[in-house]
Amino acid sequence: MNRQTTRVLIAALAIVFLLVSALSCAKLRRARAPQQVAPAVAPATPVWVVTAMRGAIQDAVVATGTVAAIHEVDVMPEGAGKVTAVYADVGDRVPRGSVLVRLDTDLLSAQARQADAGVAAAKARLQQAKDTVHLTRSTRSISVEQAQKQVDQAQTQLTKAQTAAQTTETSVNNQIAQARIAVQSAETQLADVRRGARSQQRKQAQAQVDMAQANYDLTKNQYDIKKRLYTQGAASGTEFGTALSQYQAARAQLEQARQALSLTEEGPTTEQIRLAELQVDRAKEQLHLAEAQQDQIALAHDDVELARRQVRLAEDQLDLAKAGKTEVKIRQSDVDAADAGVKVAAAGRDLAYTTLRKTSVYAPISGLVSARLVEPGEYASPAMPVFRLVDIERVYVNAVLSETDVAQVTKGQSVVVTVKGLPGANFSGQIVDVNPSAIPSQRNFIARVLVENRGEVLRPGMSADVRIVIGENSAAVLVPRDCIVEDRQQRLVYAVVGEKIQVRKVTLGAREAGRVEIARGAKEGDVLVAAGQSELGDGQKVKPIQREAGTTQ
């Protein structure tokens, strides 16, 4: 016999004892006293009661949902071919990237080897093209450098030829002019000799000597310089010959002037006259000799023209050498084409190996095999799944919320998930999103809850309850759920006030397992009937019996 039953029996016995005692006393009074009629007294009804207390309670929305896998994947091969091996079965756990199925690889392996050979050949052609470009560039660079040197040398020779031609032309013209002067002077002296010398003639003859001496000194100095330069190789033979001719002419003129002066001083004699005539003849011969040197001017100009042609020829050679750079560009285009060939071959090789790798079917996710759809020897293609994998390390619970509850639920809220098939097990979760649109024709909304699936005991398709805390009151008036009586749209409590029943309307707040919050209609310390309210009425006298916390009727 439990404690509650014992207390009930004791209470009943006490009530019986009181009733018997009352009857006995009444009979005794009737025996001793005159006969009178006593009024009837209704007995108090024993009732179980609890006291409303303050405490903390959470306000929560409870929704029903269905467990769904976070990932469910149909695995399909990327290539087609005969299945040679299958490496997993239903219920197996497979890590991401593990091989599930292999297809036949003989043909694709041969194509991959052929692609390797194609890449090697393309690289060899590229290296050959690079070597050719390097050789061509080096050769053309040397050719341009040599051609530039030849142009520079030809320009130097042209400058020298132009200088020599100018010098020769000036020298020859000077000699001709001097020779003509000498002829005129000799002719004048001859005439003077024939007429006889005068004082003016003697002065003139002396002036001629002085002039011839000065010219001789100048040409001798130029001759010595040209001779030294010619010996050192710094002057051409033409320049040296011109200087020598000028020197010889100046020396002859000096001698002629001296003789003329001597004749002038001595007076004309037959010999003097004859000598003056000879001087005239010699002067004319020198003039003819000087005029004959005009050919040297033409030769010097020919040398200039030849040097100019050499410059043009060297410049043409330089242009030709520079034009050879076009060949370098052509060779470089060969390199570019060969490089493109390598890339094409490499792309073909990559394609071959990619196709070869596609003969192995890999697990795209880590998870459990829920279906095996192929066997060795069958033909697989990209249009046909070979496995179905599910990842249930974490799962979703798609909770259904009413239109009144959805407004109180937001993304990020923590929830507790329970499953009827796993009594006593609670799972923590979090709302990851709430669908903004209702389910068509239902006015319900789906909240998706992410749940850590410890031990992977939650399986897709299970029904689950989701408890979403939407508020908390730490000082709520709390009573057991049994204290609440629902009458149509009203919620009532039966309070015990002065040993009488007082029926009150109440407004409920948060609800939790086994207890509720009374927002209005009752307060802390109120004594409320916790059982048998249907047998009681407003104003009925009762005898309250306090129920201990955690007990039931």
ROMARLO-818904 format. One line per 2 residues: number of its first residue (from 1); their letters; for each residue z, x, y of C-alpha. Coordinates in pm, 1 decimal. Example, Ala and Ser with C-alpha at 12.3 -4.5 7.8 and 13.67 -1.06 7.14 Angstrom:
<recs>
1> as> 780.0:1230.0:-450.0  714.0:1367.0:-106.0;
</recs>
This chain:
<recs>
1> mn> 0.0:0.0:0.0  -103.8:151.7:332.9;
3> rq> 94.6:163.6:653.4  -99.8:-115.9:818.3;
5> tt> -43.9:-359.7:528.8  325.6:-270.7:523.2;
7> rv> 357.5:-346.6:890.6  174.5:-675.7:850.2;
9> li> 408.9:-781.5:566.0  714.4:-677.3:764.0;
11> aa> 595.2:-877.5:1061.9  522.8:-1179.9:841.5;
13> la> 861.5:-1159.8:674.6  1026.3:-1135.6:1014.1;
15> iv> 843.6:-1443.5:1130.8  943.3:-1631.1:811.5;
17> fl> 1302.6:-1514.7:854.5  1311.2:-1639.4:1210.5;
19> lv> 1163.4:-1975.1:1109.0  1417.4:-2020.2:826.6;
21> sa> 1703.4:-1923.3:1055.1  1588.4:-2168.4:1315.1;
23> ls> 1566.5:-2453.2:1063.5  1913.6:-2381.6:929.2;
25> ca> 2065.3:-2379.3:1275.9  1893.5:-2705.1:1355.9;
27> kl> 2027.3:-2876.1:1047.3  2379.1:-2750.1:1124.0;
29> rr> 2360.3:-2885.1:1477.8  2235.3:-3220.5:1353.4;
31> ar> 2525.4:-3238.7:1108.4  2785.6:-3164.7:1374.7;
33> ap> 2634.7:-3344.2:1668.6  2530.0:-3699.4:1729.7;
35> qq> 2180.6:-3779.6:1606.8  1912.9:-3669.1:1874.4;
37> va> 1528.6:-3606.0:1865.4  1436.1:-3233.4:1958.4;
39> pa> 1101.1:-3153.7:2121.7  836.0:-2963.0:1906.2;
41> va> 781.1:-2584.5:1993.6  445.4:-2420.3:1899.2;
43> pa> 493.0:-2084.2:1727.8  338.9:-1760.8:1885.7;
45> tp> 28.2:-1630.4:1705.7  47.4:-1263.3:1604.1;
47> vw> -254.9:-1063.3:1735.0  -367.5:-701.1:1724.7;
49> vv> -388.8:-554.0:2073.8  -486.2:-225.0:2240.0;
51> ta> -414.3:-90.1:2584.2  -704.4:-5.9:2819.1;
53> mr> -691.0:363.7:2910.0  -875.3:600.0:3139.8;
55> ga> -1090.0:876.0:2994.1  -1428.7:1048.6:3003.2;
57> iq> -1743.1:885.0:2868.6  -2111.5:968.1:2882.0;
59> da> -2376.5:713.3:2969.8  -2673.7:762.0:2739.9;
61> vv> -3004.1:608.4:2644.6  -3075.0:592.8:2271.4;
63> at> -3439.5:581.5:2168.8  -3614.0:581.9:1834.0;
65> gt> -3896.6:823.1:1766.4  -4105.5:997.0:1504.6;
67> va> -4097.5:1365.7:1411.3  -4430.6:1549.0:1461.0;
69> ai> -4528.9:1911.7:1394.3  -4560.1:2129.2:1702.0;
71> he> -4879.0:2274.3:1554.1  -5097.6:2126.4:1280.2;
73> vd> -5420.7:2313.8:1223.7  -5720.7:2263.5:996.3;
75> vm> -5839.2:2616.1:911.2  -6217.0:2654.4:890.4;
77> pe> -6418.5:2968.4:813.1  -6634.5:3108.5:1093.1;
79> ga> -6904.2:3209.6:846.7  -7058.4:3061.5:534.5;
81> gk> -7061.2:3197.0:181.8  -6922.6:3181.3:-168.9;
83> vt> -6542.4:3194.0:-198.7  -6431.6:3501.5:-393.0;
85> av> -6051.8:3474.6:-349.9  -5783.9:3231.5:-228.6;
87> ya> -5444.0:3379.4:-135.4  -5213.2:3082.2:-61.2;
89> dv> -5110.3:2747.6:-205.7  -4943.6:2426.9:-88.0;
91> gd> -4588.0:2488.7:32.0  -4637.8:2863.5:90.1;
93> rv> -4527.3:3010.4:420.5  -4800.7:3223.7:574.4;
95> pr> -4764.1:3448.3:881.1  -5016.3:3438.2:1159.5;
97> gs> -5310.8:3670.0:1090.3  -5265.7:3677.7:712.7;
99> vl> -5576.8:3641.6:497.4  -5608.3:3300.1:335.0;
101> vr> -5961.7:3312.7:189.2  -6227.3:3578.3:132.6;
103> ld> -6601.3:3514.2:108.3  -6869.2:3726.9:-57.9;
105> td> -6942.6:4041.1:154.2  -7221.4:4233.5:-28.4;
107> ll> -7511.1:4137.8:200.5  -7308.0:4161.8:520.8;
109> sa> -7168.1:4503.8:421.4  -7523.4:4634.4:376.0;
111> qa> -7619.9:4494.4:717.5  -7317.4:4664.4:873.9;
113> rq> -7415.1:5001.0:724.1  -7769.0:4953.0:851.1;
115> ad> -7630.1:4877.7:1197.6  -7423.1:5199.5:1183.8;
117> ag> -7739.3:5397.3:1108.9  -7918.8:5225.1:1396.9;
119> va> -7642.3:5324.3:1638.5  -7654.1:5686.2:1518.4;
121> aa> -8033.5:5700.2:1566.1  -8009.1:5545.5:1913.2;
123> ka> -7744.5:5800.3:2015.0  -7967.5:6083.4:1891.0;
125> rl> -8256.9:5950.3:2103.0  -8024.9:5925.8:2401.3;
127> qq> -7910.3:6286.9:2360.5  -8270.2:6405.3:2328.0;
129> ak> -8363.9:6218.9:2647.8  -8065.4:6371.9:2830.3;
131> dt> -8163.5:6723.0:2714.8  -8519.3:6664.1:2835.7;
133> vh> -8396.6:6546.5:3174.6  -8170.2:6850.1:3204.8;
135> lt> -8452.3:7089.5:3113.7  -8700.7:6915.9:3347.0;
137> rs> -8452.0:6912.8:3633.7  -8375.8:7283.1:3585.6;
139> tr> -8746.4:7375.9:3564.0  -8839.3:7170.6:3869.0;
141> si> -8550.8:7310.8:4065.9  -8663.2:7666.1:3992.6;
143> sv> -9024.8:7576.0:4078.7  -8923.1:7426.2:4411.5;
145> eq> -8708.3:7727.1:4492.1  -8990.5:7971.5:4411.3;
147> aq> -9246.3:7763.6:4603.4  -9014.3:7757.5:4905.3;
149> kq> -8984.4:8136.5:4890.8  -9364.2:8167.1:4879.9;
151> vd> -9392.4:7938.2:5183.9  -9136.3:8150.0:5370.3;
153> qa> -9323.2:8471.5:5279.7  -9658.2:8322.2:5382.8;
155> qt> -9507.5:8209.3:5713.8  -9376.6:8563.2:5769.7;
157> ql> -9719.0:8711.2:5692.1  -9883.1:8461.0:5927.5;
159> tk> -9644.1:8556.7:6205.4  -9718.4:8924.9:6147.9;
161> aq> -10096.0:8861.9:6142.7  -10077.6:8659.0:6462.8;
163> ta> -9875.4:8934.9:6630.4  -10117.5:9203.4:6508.4;
165> aq> -10420.4:9001.5:6620.9  -10271.8:8951.0:6963.7;
167> tt> -10184.1:9320.7:6987.2  -10531.4:9427.8:6868.2;
169> et> -10706.9:9191.1:7108.3  -10498.2:9312.0:7399.3;
171> sv> -10547.2:9678.0:7306.5  -10923.5:9652.7:7256.7;
173> nn> -10970.8:9458.4:7578.9  -10762.5:9718.5:7759.7;
175> qi> -10971.7:9999.2:7610.4  -11296.4:9828.6:7710.7;
177> aq> -11165.1:9773.3:8061.4  -11050.7:10135.8:8082.5;
179> ar> -11380.9:10258.2:7938.5  -11575.0:10060.9:8200.6;
181> ia> -11355.0:10203.6:8470.0  -11413.0:10548.4:8324.5;
183> vq> -11791.5:10493.4:8330.8  -11777.3:10380.9:8689.7;
185> sa> -11556.2:10675.3:8774.9  -11787.3:10921.4:8596.0;
187> et> -12089.0:10779.7:8769.0  -11911.6:10798.1:9101.4;
189> ql> -11809.8:11157.6:9032.2  -12166.8:11244.4:8936.8;
191> ad> -12288.5:11101.8:9263.0  -12017.2:11285.2:9450.7;
193> vr> -12099.9:11609.3:9273.1  -12461.0:11575.0:9368.8;
195> rg> -12361.8:11503.9:9728.2  -12100.5:11770.0:9729.9;
197> ar> -11730.2:11736.9:9745.3  -11548.0:11597.7:10044.0;
199> sq> -11179.6:11587.9:10114.7  -11164.6:11220.9:10023.5;
201> qr> -11335.4:11300.8:9694.5  -11090.8:11572.4:9618.0;
203> kq> -10806.1:11328.9:9680.7  -10979.7:11072.4:9469.3;
205> aq> -11035.1:11324.4:9188.6  -10668.2:11416.8:9206.3;
207> aq> -10576.3:11046.9:9193.6  -10799.8:11007.8:8890.8;
209> vd> -10620.7:11295.3:8722.3  -10284.0:11143.3:8805.2;
211> ma> -10392.5:10804.7:8675.1  -10543.3:10956.0:8360.1;
213> qa> -10222.3:11157.4:8307.2  -10007.3:10844.2:8338.7;
215> ny> -10233.0:10653.2:8099.9  -10229.9:10945.6:7859.5;
217> dl> -9848.3:10960.7:7862.4  -9827.1:10585.9:7800.2;
219> tk> -10075.5:10575.4:7513.4  -9926.6:10889.8:7358.8;
221> nq> -9582.2:10727.1:7359.5  -9726.6:10408.3:7200.2;
223> yd> -9916.2:10621.9:6948.1  -9599.9:10811.2:6846.7;
225> ik> -9412.4:10478.5:6798.7  -9692.1:10318.6:6591.2;
227> kr> -9724.7:10636.5:6386.9  -9355.3:10632.7:6302.8;
229> ly> -9361.9:10256.8:6220.0  -9674.9:10303.7:6009.0;
231> tq> -9508.0:10586.0:5819.7  -9206.2:10355.9:5755.9;
233> ga> -9432.5:10069.3:5647.4  -9330.2:9847.5:5940.3;
235> as> -9678.5:9850.4:6103.3  -10019.6:9774.7:5956.4;
237> gt> -10308.9:10016.4:5939.1  -10492.9:9810.7:6198.4;
239> ef> -10208.4:9851.1:6445.6  -10188.2:10223.7:6378.6;
241> gt> -10568.0:10267.3:6415.7  -10567.7:10080.7:6744.5;
243> al> -10286.4:10300.0:6881.9  -10469.8:10615.2:6766.1;
245> sq> -10793.3:10504.2:6934.6  -10614.6:10430.9:7259.3;
247> yq> -10440.1:10770.0:7247.0  -10765.2:10958.1:7187.7;
249> aa> -10941.9:10770.2:7468.1  -10656.6:10843.4:7710.4;
251> ra> -10664.9:11214.3:7619.8  -11041.0:11228.2:7675.1;
253> ql> -11007.5:11051.3:8008.1  -10737.9:11297.8:8115.2;
255> eq> -10956.2:11593.0:8025.3  -11249.1:11435.5:8202.1;
257> ar> -11042.8:11371.3:8514.9  -10919.2:11731.7:8518.0;
259> qa> -11272.4:11866.9:8486.2  -11389.7:11634.3:8760.2;
261> ls> -11112.7:11756.8:8985.6  -11206.8:12116.5:8907.1;
263> lt> -11570.8:12051.9:8988.7  -11477.1:11876.6:9304.6;
265> ee> -11271.2:12169.2:9419.7  -11534.8:12431.1:9324.7;
267> gp> -11830.5:12241.6:9467.4  -12124.9:12111.7:9284.1;
269> tt> -12321.3:12353.1:9073.7  -12590.3:12297.3:8827.9;
271> eq> -12336.5:12322.2:8560.0  -12108.7:12082.4:8744.3;
273> ir> -12382.7:11839.9:8791.2  -12469.7:11879.1:8427.5;
275> la> -12100.9:11840.6:8340.2  -12069.1:11526.8:8555.8;
277> el> -12369.8:11387.1:8382.4  -12208.3:11469.6:8049.8;
279> qv> -11893.8:11295.7:8169.5  -12095.6:10989.4:8249.4;
281> dr> -12253.1:11003.9:7906.4  -11914.8:11048.0:7739.8;
283> ak> -11766.5:10761.2:7941.7  -12050.3:10541.1:7831.7;
285> eq> -12000.5:10652.2:7473.1  -11630.1:10565.2:7504.6;
287> lh> -11729.9:10226.9:7644.4  -11963.8:10171.6:7351.8;
289> la> -11686.5:10285.3:7118.8  -11436.4:10049.0:7282.6;
291> ea> -11682.3:9759.2:7274.8  -11747.4:9838.6:6909.2;
293> qq> -11373.6:9781.8:6844.0  -11421.8:9413.0:6925.0;
295> dq> -11495.9:9375.8:6554.4  -11130.3:9466.0:6496.4;
297> ia> -11035.7:9161.4:6701.1  -11249.4:8943.7:6474.0;
299> la> -11099.5:9111.1:6167.4  -10747.9:9051.9:6304.6;
301> hd> -10828.3:8685.9:6362.8  -10968.9:8669.6:6010.5;
303> dv> -10634.8:8808.5:5888.7  -10458.3:8534.1:6084.8;
305> el> -10679.8:8265.5:5932.7  -10626.1:8412.4:5586.7;
307> ar> -10248.7:8413.8:5641.5  -10269.8:8054.7:5764.7;
309> rq> -10456.2:7958.3:5447.8  -10189.0:8132.6:5243.8;
311> vr> -9925.6:7923.8:5425.0  -10116.3:7602.4:5353.0;
313> la> -10159.4:7703.1:4991.3  -9787.6:7782.3:4958.9;
315> ed> -9697.5:7450.0:5124.0  -9927.8:7269.3:4880.8;
317> ql> -9753.4:7447.3:4595.5  -9415.7:7341.6:4740.6;
319> dl> -9531.6:6981.8:4771.4  -9653.8:6996.8:4413.9;
321> ak> -9320.1:7137.2:4298.1  -9132.7:6867.8:4488.2;
323> ag> -9363.6:6605.3:4344.3  -9239.0:6723.1:4006.6;
325> kt> -8910.7:6546.5:4085.7  -9095.0:6225.4:4007.3;
327> ev> -9118.0:6352.9:3654.1  -8738.2:6392.7:3657.8;
329> ki> -8709.5:6028.1:3759.6  -8944.0:5930.6:3479.6;
331> rq> -8735.1:6133.4:3236.8  -8422.7:5970.1:3376.5;
333> sd> -8576.2:5629.6:3310.4  -8622.8:5746.9:2951.4;
335> vd> -8248.9:5826.4:2946.5  -8168.4:5481.6:3084.4;
337> aa> -8390.5:5319.8:2824.1  -8228.8:5526.7:2548.0;
339> da> -7882.9:5434.4:2678.3  -7981.7:5068.5:2675.7;
341> gv> -8103.9:5122.0:2320.5  -7761.5:5258.2:2224.7;
343> kv> -7593.3:4954.1:2377.9  -7828.7:4719.1:2197.0;
345> aa> -7768.9:4901.9:1869.2  -7392.2:4898.2:1930.6;
347> ag> -7406.6:4525.8:2004.8  -7596.1:4474.2:1680.2;
349> rd> -7336.7:4680.5:1495.6  -7052.9:4483.1:1656.3;
351> la> -7225.7:4160.9:1559.3  -7268.6:4285.1:1201.4;
353> yt> -6902.2:4383.7:1171.9  -6788.1:4065.8:1342.4;
355> tl> -6990.8:3865.9:1094.4  -6843.9:4079.2:815.8;
357> rk> -6491.3:4016.0:940.5  -6565.6:3645.1:941.2;
359> ts> -6590.9:3660.6:565.6  -6210.4:3673.9:574.1;
361> vy> -6039.9:3352.7:683.6  -5715.2:3427.1:869.1;
363> ap> -5416.9:3205.8:942.6  -5439.1:3112.0:1312.7;
365> is> -5066.1:3026.8:1324.6  -4752.3:3098.6:1128.1;
367> gl> -4649.2:2799.1:922.5  -4648.7:2615.1:592.0;
369> vs> -4953.4:2528.5:384.1  -4973.1:2150.4:373.4;
371> ar> -5314.0:2131.0:204.0  -5538.7:2370.0:6.7;
373> lv> -5895.9:2245.6:15.3  -6101.5:2520.1:-155.1;
375> ep> -6114.0:2709.4:-483.9  -6278.8:3039.3:-586.7;
377> ge> -6646.2:2999.3:-665.7  -6697.2:2711.2:-422.3;
379> ya> -6921.9:2741.3:-119.6  -6745.3:2740.3:217.8;
381> sp> -6902.1:2670.9:556.4  -6778.8:2639.9:915.8;
383> am> -6803.8:2261.2:889.5  -6552.2:2236.5:601.8;
385> pv> -6173.3:2299.6:630.1  -6028.5:2526.0:362.8;
387> fr> -5656.4:2494.1:450.8  -5424.8:2282.4:662.6;
389> lv> -5125.1:2459.6:819.0  -4823.8:2310.9:995.4;
391> di> -4570.6:2493.6:1210.8  -4230.1:2320.5:1193.9;
393> er> -3996.2:2597.4:1311.0  -3985.5:2372.3:1615.6;
395> vy> -4097.4:2010.1:1611.5  -4165.2:1733.4:1853.6;
397> vn> -3995.3:1394.9:1844.1  -4205.2:1131.5:2017.1;
399> av> -3931.6:898.5:2144.3  -4019.2:542.4:2251.1;
401> ls> -3850.4:436.6:2579.3  -3836.7:89.0:2725.0;
403> et> -3954.3:25.5:3078.3  -3590.4:-4.7:3191.7;
405> dv> -3486.2:325.5:3032.5  -3786.5:541.0:3127.2;
407> aq> -3683.7:549.7:3495.0  -3358.1:725.9:3395.2;
409> vt> -3528.1:997.7:3189.4  -3676.1:1315.4:3338.3;
411> kg> -3840.9:1630.2:3211.0  -3595.8:1906.2:3116.8;
413> qs> -3306.8:1678.7:3007.2  -3112.9:1790.0:2700.7;
415> vv> -3087.8:1546.4:2410.0  -2925.4:1512.3:2070.4;
417> vt> -3145.8:1410.8:1778.2  -3018.3:1251.4:1457.4;
419> vk> -3207.9:1146.0:1146.0  -3089.9:872.7:909.3;
421> gl> -3203.4:1075.5:613.5  -2977.4:1366.3:722.3;
423> pg> -2638.1:1204.3:789.4  -2396.3:1413.5:993.3;
425> an> -2666.1:1653.0:1116.1  -2727.6:1681.1:1488.5;
427> fs> -3021.2:1867.8:1641.5  -3042.1:1989.1:2000.6;
429> gq> -3359.5:1921.4:2192.4  -3512.6:1905.6:2536.8;
431> iv> -3755.0:1662.0:2695.6  -4076.1:1851.1:2768.2;
433> dv> -4274.2:1564.3:2919.6  -4272.5:1190.3:2975.5;
435> np> -4602.0:1005.3:2954.1  -4660.0:835.0:3289.9;
437> sa> -4859.7:553.2:3125.6  -4715.9:292.3:2893.8;
439> ip> -4837.5:234.6:2541.4  -5109.6:-31.9:2570.3;
441> sq> -4978.8:-386.0:2512.8  -4616.9:-268.4:2453.8;
443> rn> -4466.7:-172.9:2791.9  -4306.4:123.1:2621.8;
445> fi> -4334.4:489.2:2717.7  -4340.0:806.6:2507.1;
447> ar> -4105.6:1094.5:2588.1  -4188.8:1410.8:2396.0;
449> vl> -3879.3:1603.4:2284.9  -3893.7:1965.6:2166.4;
451> ve> -3638.8:2028.7:1888.6  -3531.9:2352.6:1720.8;
453> nr> -3575.3:2273.2:1351.5  -3293.2:2467.9:1188.4;
455> ge> -3372.9:2527.0:823.2  -3696.9:2331.8:872.1;
457> vl> -3527.0:2019.1:739.2  -3705.8:1795.8:987.4;
459> rp> -4044.8:1702.6:848.7  -4337.9:1539.0:1025.9;
461> gm> -4329.4:1161.1:992.0  -3948.4:1124.9:975.6;
463> sa> -3782.7:857.5:1189.8  -3527.8:997.1:1435.8;
465> dv> -3283.8:868.0:1697.4  -3277.6:1045.7:2032.1;
467> ri> -2964.4:1022.6:2247.8  -3036.1:1107.1:2611.3;
469> vi> -2732.7:1147.6:2838.3  -2811.1:998.7:3179.0;
471> ge> -2463.8:1016.4:3336.5  -2092.4:1086.0:3283.6;
473> ns> -1770.9:925.7:3416.4  -1455.0:1132.2:3373.6;
475> aa> -1216.6:851.4:3482.7  -1359.5:540.1:3320.5;
477> vl> -1156.3:244.0:3191.4  -1218.6:262.6:2816.4;
479> vp> -1153.1:13.2:2535.4  -1269.6:-12.4:2172.7;
481> rd> -1596.7:-194.7:2125.2  -1406.3:-459.8:1919.0;
483> ci> -1237.9:-584.7:2239.6  -1567.8:-715.9:2374.2;
485> ve> -1680.6:-1067.2:2286.4  -2036.8:-1165.8:2370.5;
487> dr> -2083.2:-1534.4:2456.1  -2442.2:-1610.6:2543.0;
489> qq> -2513.0:-1390.7:2847.1  -2144.4:-1327.8:2915.2;
491> rl> -1916.3:-1049.3:2798.3  -1550.7:-1146.2:2762.6;
493> vy> -1215.3:-984.9:2686.5  -895.2:-1159.3:2574.5;
495> av> -610.5:-1014.0:2776.7  -241.2:-1073.2:2688.5;
497> vg> -48.9:-1162.1:3004.8  312.0:-1275.5:2961.1;
499> ek> 256.7:-1340.7:2587.9  -33.4:-1571.1:2669.1;
501> iq> -405.6:-1528.5:2631.7  -614.2:-1490.5:2947.4;
503> vr> -990.6:-1494.5:2893.5  -1175.7:-1274.4:3146.5;
505> kv> -1539.9:-1200.7:3224.7  -1612.1:-826.4:3234.7;
507> tl> -1898.2:-598.3:3335.8  -1966.2:-311.3:3099.3;
509> ga> -2067.0:42.3:3190.4  -2139.1:334.4:2960.8;
511> re> -2126.6:293.2:2586.5  -2038.8:543.4:2324.1;
513> ag> -1983.8:526.3:1950.2  -1687.5:289.5:1898.0;
515> rv> -1589.6:245.9:2264.4  -1721.8:111.0:2593.1;
517> ei> -1650.7:144.1:2963.6  -1532.6:-167.9:3155.7;
519> ar> -1670.3:-139.2:3505.2  -1522.9:-469.1:3634.2;
521> ga> -1282.5:-734.4:3494.9  -1014.3:-507.2:3346.6;
523> ke> -807.9:-211.6:3455.0  -606.8:71.0:3308.1;
525> gd> -295.5:-55.1:3124.5  -429.9:-402.1:3046.3;
527> vl> -341.9:-523.7:2695.6  -648.4:-661.7:2522.7;
529> va> -690.4:-840.0:2192.3  -884.8:-617.1:1952.8;
531> ag> -944.9:-862.3:1665.7  -956.2:-1235.2:1581.1;
533> qs> -1062.5:-1351.9:1926.3  -1254.6:-1645.4:1776.7;
535> el> -920.0:-1806.0:1670.0  -769.3:-1784.1:2018.8;
537> gd> -799.5:-1988.1:2333.5  -721.3:-1943.3:2699.6;
539> gq> -343.3:-1987.3:2758.3  -251.9:-1967.7:2390.8;
541> kv> 83.8:-1805.7:2318.2  54.9:-1491.2:2107.7;
543> kp> 274.7:-1221.5:1971.7  98.3:-889.5:2038.5;
545> iq> 106.3:-618.2:1774.1  -7.3:-279.7:1908.8;
547> re> -282.0:-119.0:1708.2  -263.8:257.5:1680.7;
549> ag> -551.2:461.9:1808.4  -818.6:508.0:1545.4;
551> tt> -709.3:214.7:1321.7  -912.3:-93.1:1228.3;
553> q> -808.5:-444.1:1135.4;
</recs>
